[in-house]
Amino acid sequence: MPQLVALSVSIAVLGALATFAFLHLGLPIWAAFLAWACFFHSGGNAEAFKSTVVCNLFGAVAAWVAAVVILAVPLAGALTLPGWAALVVGATVLVVCLAAHSKPLSNIPASFYGYAGTAAFFLQTKGALALPALTSATLANALVAVVASMILGAVLGFASGKLGAMLTARAPSVA
């Protein structure tokens, strides 16, 4: 079976199963698909897996810290909320970019996928942009939900790559 077809089949099957499971568990499937794509974007191998997981997690933590600081530090009144939020986001994304000097954190796009996925969760999920939600150990916390989904998404990326390779190697080719 041609490599693209084999990989497409493996992603389709695992994507369908993952969607069913994630929706059943209440996890954001879109965050898993971000990490899954990040895995392949980063090279689709063992090193890409490590980089995806570490940098997605790093970006998610940076976004979570930004949200907590924006809500917990009372400077929003002095600067207006958009101004305060802009300063905090600017500072945290600066840290994300400068951290790329460290090899484990050098995959800036992967860190930004984690940052964006976490920000999307707390900006688009009712009640998620509040300190009680952000500090809970539940799926209401953007950090918990998005990190869990992204780790599973990277695992699914790795698994789909392996399954695709098996299908390519074992299936008879049609000329």
GIGI-V355861 format. One record per residue. N is the residue number from 1. RES is the residue in three letters. PSI is psi in degrees with one decimal (NA if undefined). Layout:
# GIGI-V355861
[[N & RES & PSI] [N & RES & PSI]]
This chain:
# GIGI-V355861
[[1 & MET & 134.3] [2 & PRO & 146.0] [3 & GLN & -44.7] [4 & LEU & -40.7] [5 & VAL & -45.2] [6 & ALA & -45.1] [7 & LEU & -40.0] [8 & SER & -43.3] [9 & VAL & -44.9] [10 & SER & -40.9] [11 & ILE & -41.0] [12 & ALA & -45.9] [13 & VAL & -50.2] [14 & LEU & -34.7] [15 & GLY & -41.0] [16 & ALA & -45.9] [17 & LEU & -42.2] [18 & ALA & -41.5] [19 & THR & -46.8] [20 & PHE & -49.5] [21 & ALA & -45.3] [22 & PHE & -43.2] [23 & LEU & -35.8] [24 & HIS & -39.0] [25 & LEU & -13.1] [26 & GLY & 22.1] [27 & LEU & 147.4] [28 & PRO & 107.3] [29 & ILE & -32.4] [30 & TRP & -33.7] [31 & ALA & -36.5] [32 & ALA & -41.6] [33 & PHE & -33.1] [34 & LEU & -47.9] [35 & ALA & -36.3] [36 & TRP & -47.8] [37 & ALA & -39.6] [38 & CYS & -40.6] [39 & PHE & -49.3] [40 & PHE & -37.3] [41 & HIS & -30.5] [42 & SER & 0.8] [43 & GLY & -18.4] [44 & GLY & 28.7] [45 & ASN & -172.7] [46 & ALA & -40.4] [47 & GLU & -39.6] [48 & ALA & -37.5] [49 & PHE & -50.2] [50 & LYS & -46.9] [51 & SER & -42.0] [52 & THR & -50.6] [53 & VAL & -50.0] [54 & VAL & -48.0] [55 & CYS & -35.4] [56 & ASN & -45.1] [57 & LEU & -44.5] [58 & PHE & -46.6] [59 & GLY & -38.8] [60 & ALA & -42.7] [61 & VAL & -42.0] [62 & ALA & -42.7] [63 & ALA & -40.7] [64 & TRP & -44.5] [65 & VAL & -43.2] [66 & ALA & -46.0] [67 & ALA & -43.3] [68 & VAL & -44.6] [69 & VAL & -44.7] [70 & ILE & -42.5] [71 & LEU & -34.7] [72 & ALA & -27.4] [73 & VAL & 121.4] [74 & PRO & 37.7] [75 & LEU & -10.7] [76 & ALA & -37.8] [77 & GLY & -38.0] [78 & ALA & -32.4] [79 & LEU & -4.0] [80 & THR & 145.5] [81 & LEU & -46.2] [82 & PRO & -38.1] [83 & GLY & -46.1] [84 & TRP & -45.4] [85 & ALA & -41.3] [86 & ALA & -42.2] [87 & LEU & -45.1] [88 & VAL & -44.8] [89 & VAL & -43.8] [90 & GLY & -43.7] [91 & ALA & -42.6] [92 & THR & -36.5] [93 & VAL & -27.6] [94 & LEU & -44.3] [95 & VAL & -43.6] [96 & VAL & -45.5] [97 & CYS & -44.5] [98 & LEU & -27.9] [99 & ALA & -16.3] [100 & ALA & -10.1] [101 & HIS & -21.3] [102 & SER & 127.1] [103 & LYS & -46.3] [104 & PRO & -23.2] [105 & LEU & 20.3] [106 & SER & -9.1] [107 & ASN & 81.6] [108 & ILE & -44.3] [109 & PRO & -40.6] [110 & ALA & -39.2] [111 & SER & -39.1] [112 & PHE & -30.4] [113 & TYR & -42.9] [114 & GLY & -41.8] [115 & TYR & -50.8] [116 & ALA & -40.3] [117 & GLY & -40.8] [118 & THR & -44.6] [119 & ALA & -41.0] [120 & ALA & -42.0] [121 & PHE & -51.5] [122 & PHE & -18.0] [123 & LEU & -25.1] [124 & GLN & -7.2] [125 & THR & 120.6] [126 & LYS & 127.6] [127 & GLY & -3.7] [128 & ALA & -22.1] [129 & LEU & 65.8] [130 & ALA & 144.3] [131 & LEU & -39.8] [132 & PRO & -39.9] [133 & ALA & -43.5] [134 & LEU & -19.2] [135 & THR & 7.1] [136 & SER & 157.9] [137 & ALA & 46.9] [138 & THR & 175.8] [139 & LEU & -3.7] [140 & ALA & -19.3] [141 & ASN & 121.7] [142 & ALA & -40.1] [143 & LEU & -45.3] [144 & VAL & -51.7] [145 & ALA & -46.1] [146 & VAL & -42.1] [147 & VAL & -45.1] [148 & ALA & -45.7] [149 & SER & -40.2] [150 & MET & -37.1] [151 & ILE & -46.7] [152 & LEU & -36.2] [153 & GLY & -40.0] [154 & ALA & -39.2] [155 & VAL & -42.3] [156 & LEU & -37.6] [157 & GLY & -48.0] [158 & PHE & -46.3] [159 & ALA & -41.8] [160 & SER & -35.1] [161 & GLY & -44.3] [162 & LYS & -44.4] [163 & LEU & -42.9] [164 & GLY & -40.9] [165 & ALA & -39.3] [166 & MET & -42.4] [167 & LEU & -34.9] [168 & THR & -43.8] [169 & ALA & -33.4] [170 & ARG & -28.2] [171 & ALA & 139.5] [172 & PRO & 140.7] [173 & SER & 140.9] [174 & VAL & 124.8] [175 & ALA & NA]]
